[in-house]
Amino acid sequence: MQPDGTITITGDVTVEGDVIANGVSLLNHVHTDVVPGNMLSGPPE
């Protein structure tokens, strides 16, 4: 499936495999400014 345009989904989405949005992999992305503890990291690259 390769739709052009916007897709709206109401409800849950289950994916077997990776999701890539704007070139960023959900499974294999890295973060900047990672620090130990419960602080938030920087945005994904």
HTML snippet that shows the backbone in 3Dmol.js (N, CA, C, O; Angstrom):
<script src="https://3Dmol.org/build/3Dmol-min.js"></script>
<div id="view" style="width:600px;height:400px;position:relative"></div>
<script>
const pdb = `
ATOM      1  N   MET A   1       0.851  -1.175   0.000  1.00  0.00           N
ATOM      2  CA  MET A   1       0.000   0.000   0.000  1.00  0.00           C
ATOM      3  C   MET A   1       0.890   1.229   0.000  1.00  0.00           C
ATOM      4  O   MET A   1       1.764   1.354   0.858  1.00  0.00           O
ATOM      5  N   GLN A   2       0.691   2.126  -0.931  1.00  0.00           N
ATOM      6  CA  GLN A   2       1.452   3.363  -1.006  1.00  0.00           C
ATOM      7  C   GLN A   2       0.514   4.522  -1.317  1.00  0.00           C
ATOM      8  O   GLN A   2       0.498   5.035  -2.436  1.00  0.00           O
ATOM      9  N   PRO A   3      -0.264   4.928  -0.328  1.00  0.00           N
ATOM     10  CA  PRO A   3      -1.220   6.016  -0.572  1.00  0.00           C
ATOM     11  C   PRO A   3      -0.531   7.370  -0.663  1.00  0.00           C
ATOM     12  O   PRO A   3       0.524   7.579  -0.064  1.00  0.00           O
ATOM     13  N   ASP A   4      -1.115   8.266  -1.397  1.00  0.00           N
ATOM     14  CA  ASP A   4      -0.672   9.656  -1.450  1.00  0.00           C
ATOM     15  C   ASP A   4      -1.647  10.492  -0.648  1.00  0.00           C
ATOM     16  O   ASP A   4      -2.858  10.388  -0.844  1.00  0.00           O
ATOM     17  N   GLY A   5      -1.138  11.321   0.254  1.00  0.00           N
ATOM     18  CA  GLY A   5      -2.019  12.170   1.048  1.00  0.00           C
ATOM     19  C   GLY A   5      -2.026  11.775   2.496  1.00  0.00           C
ATOM     20  O   GLY A   5      -1.128  11.081   2.970  1.00  0.00           O
ATOM     21  N   THR A   6      -3.041  12.219   3.197  1.00  0.00           N
ATOM     22  CA  THR A   6      -3.166  12.022   4.639  1.00  0.00           C
ATOM     23  C   THR A   6      -4.012  10.804   4.936  1.00  0.00           C
ATOM     24  O   THR A   6      -5.034  10.575   4.290  1.00  0.00           O
ATOM     25  N   ILE A   7      -3.583  10.016   5.921  1.00  0.00           N
ATOM     26  CA  ILE A   7      -4.365   8.874   6.404  1.00  0.00           C
ATOM     27  C   ILE A   7      -4.710   9.147   7.860  1.00  0.00           C
ATOM     28  O   ILE A   7      -3.821   9.449   8.655  1.00  0.00           O
ATOM     29  N   THR A   8      -5.967   9.047   8.220  1.00  0.00           N
ATOM     30  CA  THR A   8      -6.412   9.209   9.600  1.00  0.00           C
ATOM     31  C   THR A   8      -6.898   7.861  10.108  1.00  0.00           C
ATOM     32  O   THR A   8      -7.743   7.220   9.484  1.00  0.00           O
ATOM     33  N   ILE A   9      -6.356   7.436  11.248  1.00  0.00           N
ATOM     34  CA  ILE A   9      -6.737   6.167  11.851  1.00  0.00           C
ATOM     35  C   ILE A   9      -7.277   6.453  13.244  1.00  0.00           C
ATOM     36  O   ILE A   9      -6.610   7.104  14.048  1.00  0.00           O
ATOM     37  N   THR A  10      -8.466   5.978  13.533  1.00  0.00           N
ATOM     38  CA  THR A  10      -9.040   6.094  14.865  1.00  0.00           C
ATOM     39  C   THR A  10      -8.922   4.731  15.528  1.00  0.00           C
ATOM     40  O   THR A  10      -9.503   3.754  15.056  1.00  0.00           O
ATOM     41  N   GLY A  11      -8.175   4.665  16.616  1.00  0.00           N
ATOM     42  CA  GLY A  11      -7.972   3.393  17.293  1.00  0.00           C
ATOM     43  C   GLY A  11      -6.503   3.033  17.318  1.00  0.00           C
ATOM     44  O   GLY A  11      -5.650   3.850  16.971  1.00  0.00           O
ATOM     45  N   ASP A  12      -6.206   1.807  17.728  1.00  0.00           N
ATOM     46  CA  ASP A  12      -4.834   1.339  17.858  1.00  0.00           C
ATOM     47  C   ASP A  12      -4.268   0.921  16.507  1.00  0.00           C
ATOM     48  O   ASP A  12      -5.003   0.530  15.600  1.00  0.00           O
ATOM     49  N   VAL A  13      -2.941   1.012  16.392  1.00  0.00           N
ATOM     50  CA  VAL A  13      -2.228   0.525  15.219  1.00  0.00           C
ATOM     51  C   VAL A  13      -1.145  -0.421  15.710  1.00  0.00           C
ATOM     52  O   VAL A  13      -0.344  -0.045  16.566  1.00  0.00           O
ATOM     53  N   THR A  14      -1.104  -1.631  15.191  1.00  0.00           N
ATOM     54  CA  THR A  14      -0.081  -2.608  15.535  1.00  0.00           C
ATOM     55  C   THR A  14       0.791  -2.823  14.302  1.00  0.00           C
ATOM     56  O   THR A  14       0.291  -3.075  13.206  1.00  0.00           O
ATOM     57  N   VAL A  15       2.107  -2.718  14.502  1.00  0.00           N
ATOM     58  CA  VAL A  15       3.047  -2.851  13.394  1.00  0.00           C
ATOM     59  C   VAL A  15       4.040  -3.947  13.725  1.00  0.00           C
ATOM     60  O   VAL A  15       4.630  -3.946  14.805  1.00  0.00           O
ATOM     61  N   GLU A  16       4.234  -4.888  12.799  1.00  0.00           N
ATOM     62  CA  GLU A  16       5.275  -5.902  12.922  1.00  0.00           C
ATOM     63  C   GLU A  16       6.411  -5.467  12.023  1.00  0.00           C
ATOM     64  O   GLU A  16       6.358  -5.665  10.809  1.00  0.00           O
ATOM     65  N   GLY A  17       7.435  -4.879  12.608  1.00  0.00           N
ATOM     66  CA  GLY A  17       8.542  -4.327  11.834  1.00  0.00           C
ATOM     67  C   GLY A  17       8.791  -2.901  12.264  1.00  0.00           C
ATOM     68  O   GLY A  17       8.252  -2.446  13.272  1.00  0.00           O
ATOM     69  N   ASP A  18       9.606  -2.194  11.503  1.00  0.00           N
ATOM     70  CA  ASP A  18       9.993  -0.831  11.845  1.00  0.00           C
ATOM     71  C   ASP A  18       8.995   0.170  11.267  1.00  0.00           C
ATOM     72  O   ASP A  18       8.302  -0.108  10.288  1.00  0.00           O
ATOM     73  N   VAL A  19       8.942   1.322  11.891  1.00  0.00           N
ATOM     74  CA  VAL A  19       8.176   2.461  11.375  1.00  0.00           C
ATOM     75  C   VAL A  19       9.188   3.581  11.135  1.00  0.00           C
ATOM     76  O   VAL A  19       9.960   3.930  12.028  1.00  0.00           O
ATOM     77  N   ILE A  20       9.179   4.137   9.930  1.00  0.00           N
ATOM     78  CA  ILE A  20      10.108   5.214   9.601  1.00  0.00           C
ATOM     79  C   ILE A  20       9.298   6.453   9.250  1.00  0.00           C
ATOM     80  O   ILE A  20       8.496   6.436   8.316  1.00  0.00           O
ATOM     81  N   ALA A  21       9.510   7.521   9.999  1.00  0.00           N
ATOM     82  CA  ALA A  21       8.806   8.778   9.770  1.00  0.00           C
ATOM     83  C   ALA A  21       9.826   9.865   9.483  1.00  0.00           C
ATOM     84  O   ALA A  21      10.704  10.135  10.302  1.00  0.00           O
ATOM     85  N   ASN A  22       9.709  10.475   8.340  1.00  0.00           N
ATOM     86  CA  ASN A  22      10.614  11.557   7.935  1.00  0.00           C
ATOM     87  C   ASN A  22      12.082  11.132   8.044  1.00  0.00           C
ATOM     88  O   ASN A  22      12.944  11.923   8.425  1.00  0.00           O
ATOM     89  N   GLY A  23      12.345   9.864   7.702  1.00  0.00           N
ATOM     90  CA  GLY A  23      13.708   9.345   7.711  1.00  0.00           C
ATOM     91  C   GLY A  23      14.215   8.858   9.052  1.00  0.00           C
ATOM     92  O   GLY A  23      15.371   8.445   9.151  1.00  0.00           O
ATOM     93  N   VAL A  24      13.379   8.893  10.104  1.00  0.00           N
ATOM     94  CA  VAL A  24      13.799   8.471  11.444  1.00  0.00           C
ATOM     95  C   VAL A  24      13.133   7.137  11.776  1.00  0.00           C
ATOM     96  O   VAL A  24      11.907   7.026  11.782  1.00  0.00           O
ATOM     97  N   SER A  25      13.968   6.122  12.053  1.00  0.00           N
ATOM     98  CA  SER A  25      13.486   4.791  12.390  1.00  0.00           C
ATOM     99  C   SER A  25      12.997   4.753  13.831  1.00  0.00           C
ATOM    100  O   SER A  25      13.677   5.253  14.727  1.00  0.00           O
ATOM    101  N   LEU A  26      11.836   4.170  14.062  1.00  0.00           N
ATOM    102  CA  LEU A  26      11.329   4.030  15.430  1.00  0.00           C
ATOM    103  C   LEU A  26      12.170   3.037  16.228  1.00  0.00           C
ATOM    104  O   LEU A  26      12.344   3.207  17.435  1.00  0.00           O
ATOM    105  N   LEU A  27      12.692   2.006  15.570  1.00  0.00           N
ATOM    106  CA  LEU A  27      13.473   0.990  16.269  1.00  0.00           C
ATOM    107  C   LEU A  27      14.948   1.342  16.407  1.00  0.00           C
ATOM    108  O   LEU A  27      15.575   0.942  17.388  1.00  0.00           O
ATOM    109  N   ASN A  28      15.517   2.072  15.467  1.00  0.00           N
ATOM    110  CA  ASN A  28      16.964   2.239  15.428  1.00  0.00           C
ATOM    111  C   ASN A  28      17.459   3.678  15.527  1.00  0.00           C
ATOM    112  O   ASN A  28      18.621   3.946  15.223  1.00  0.00           O
ATOM    113  N   HIS A  29      16.601   4.611  15.947  1.00  0.00           N
ATOM    114  CA  HIS A  29      17.045   5.994  16.077  1.00  0.00           C
ATOM    115  C   HIS A  29      17.889   6.175  17.343  1.00  0.00           C
ATOM    116  O   HIS A  29      17.806   5.382  18.280  1.00  0.00           O
ATOM    117  N   VAL A  30      18.684   7.216  17.348  1.00  0.00           N
ATOM    118  CA  VAL A  30      19.483   7.558  18.524  1.00  0.00           C
ATOM    119  C   VAL A  30      19.049   8.924  19.026  1.00  0.00           C
ATOM    120  O   VAL A  30      18.435   9.701  18.294  1.00  0.00           O
ATOM    121  N   HIS A  31      19.374   9.209  20.280  1.00  0.00           N
ATOM    122  CA  HIS A  31      19.022  10.495  20.880  1.00  0.00           C
ATOM    123  C   HIS A  31      20.282  11.280  21.212  1.00  0.00           C
ATOM    124  O   HIS A  31      21.341  10.707  21.470  1.00  0.00           O
ATOM    125  N   THR A  32      20.151  12.593  21.200  1.00  0.00           N
ATOM    126  CA  THR A  32      21.244  13.472  21.618  1.00  0.00           C
ATOM    127  C   THR A  32      21.087  13.797  23.100  1.00  0.00           C
ATOM    128  O   THR A  32      20.003  13.650  23.663  1.00  0.00           O
ATOM    129  N   ASP A  33      22.159  14.233  23.719  1.00  0.00           N
ATOM    130  CA  ASP A  33      22.145  14.749  25.092  1.00  0.00           C
ATOM    131  C   ASP A  33      21.564  13.761  26.106  1.00  0.00           C
ATOM    132  O   ASP A  33      20.810  14.166  26.990  1.00  0.00           O
ATOM    133  N   VAL A  34      21.897  12.484  25.995  1.00  0.00           N
ATOM    134  CA  VAL A  34      21.399  11.472  26.937  1.00  0.00           C
ATOM    135  C   VAL A  34      22.199  11.577  28.235  1.00  0.00           C
ATOM    136  O   VAL A  34      23.429  11.592  28.221  1.00  0.00           O
ATOM    137  N   VAL A  35      21.486  11.648  29.344  1.00  0.00           N
ATOM    138  CA  VAL A  35      22.116  11.714  30.659  1.00  0.00           C
ATOM    139  C   VAL A  35      21.505  10.636  31.548  1.00  0.00           C
ATOM    140  O   VAL A  35      20.342  10.277  31.363  1.00  0.00           O
ATOM    141  N   PRO A  36      22.272  10.109  32.518  1.00  0.00           N
ATOM    142  CA  PRO A  36      21.709   9.098  33.408  1.00  0.00           C
ATOM    143  C   PRO A  36      20.622   9.682  34.313  1.00  0.00           C
ATOM    144  O   PRO A  36      20.579  10.888  34.555  1.00  0.00           O
ATOM    145  N   GLY A  37      19.758   8.815  34.799  1.00  0.00           N
ATOM    146  CA  GLY A  37      18.705   9.245  35.714  1.00  0.00           C
ATOM    147  C   GLY A  37      17.366   9.370  34.998  1.00  0.00           C
ATOM    148  O   GLY A  37      17.162   8.772  33.942  1.00  0.00           O
ATOM    149  N   ASN A  38      16.466  10.139  35.571  1.00  0.00           N
ATOM    150  CA  ASN A  38      15.114  10.244  35.030  1.00  0.00           C
ATOM    151  C   ASN A  38      14.911  11.533  34.247  1.00  0.00           C
ATOM    152  O   ASN A  38      13.773  11.962  34.060  1.00  0.00           O
ATOM    153  N   MET A  39      15.987  12.160  33.785  1.00  0.00           N
ATOM    154  CA  MET A  39      15.880  13.365  32.972  1.00  0.00           C
ATOM    155  C   MET A  39      15.457  12.983  31.554  1.00  0.00           C
ATOM    156  O   MET A  39      15.571  11.819  31.167  1.00  0.00           O
ATOM    157  N   LEU A  40      14.976  13.942  30.786  1.00  0.00           N
ATOM    158  CA  LEU A  40      14.620  13.712  29.389  1.00  0.00           C
ATOM    159  C   LEU A  40      15.845  13.915  28.511  1.00  0.00           C
ATOM    160  O   LEU A  40      16.692  14.764  28.788  1.00  0.00           O
ATOM    161  N   SER A  41      15.924  13.115  27.436  1.00  0.00           N
ATOM    162  CA  SER A  41      17.033  13.257  26.494  1.00  0.00           C
ATOM    163  C   SER A  41      16.653  14.276  25.412  1.00  0.00           C
ATOM    164  O   SER A  41      15.545  14.813  25.395  1.00  0.00           O
ATOM    165  N   GLY A  42      17.597  14.517  24.525  1.00  0.00           N
ATOM    166  CA  GLY A  42      17.338  15.406  23.396  1.00  0.00           C
ATOM    167  C   GLY A  42      16.478  14.704  22.356  1.00  0.00           C
ATOM    168  O   GLY A  42      16.094  13.549  22.539  1.00  0.00           O
ATOM    169  N   PRO A  43      16.181  15.392  21.278  1.00  0.00           N
ATOM    170  CA  PRO A  43      15.324  14.822  20.236  1.00  0.00           C
ATOM    171  C   PRO A  43      16.037  13.705  19.469  1.00  0.00           C
ATOM    172  O   PRO A  43      17.267  13.658  19.459  1.00  0.00           O
ATOM    173  N   PRO A  44      15.290  12.811  18.829  1.00  0.00           N
ATOM    174  CA  PRO A  44      15.927  11.760  18.022  1.00  0.00           C
ATOM    175  C   PRO A  44      16.615  12.356  16.800  1.00  0.00           C
ATOM    176  O   PRO A  44      16.229  13.415  16.305  1.00  0.00           O
ATOM    177  N   GLU A  45      17.633  11.660  16.329  1.00  0.00           N
ATOM    178  CA  GLU A  45      18.332  12.079  15.113  1.00  0.00           C
ATOM    179  C   GLU A  45      17.933  11.194  13.961  1.00  0.00           C
ATOM    180  O   GLU A  45      18.412  11.382  12.842  1.00  0.00           O
TER     181      GLU A  45
END
`;
const viewer = $3Dmol.createViewer("view");
viewer.addModel(pdb, "pdb");
viewer.setStyle({}, {cartoon: {color: "spectrum"}});
viewer.zoomTo();
viewer.render();
</script>
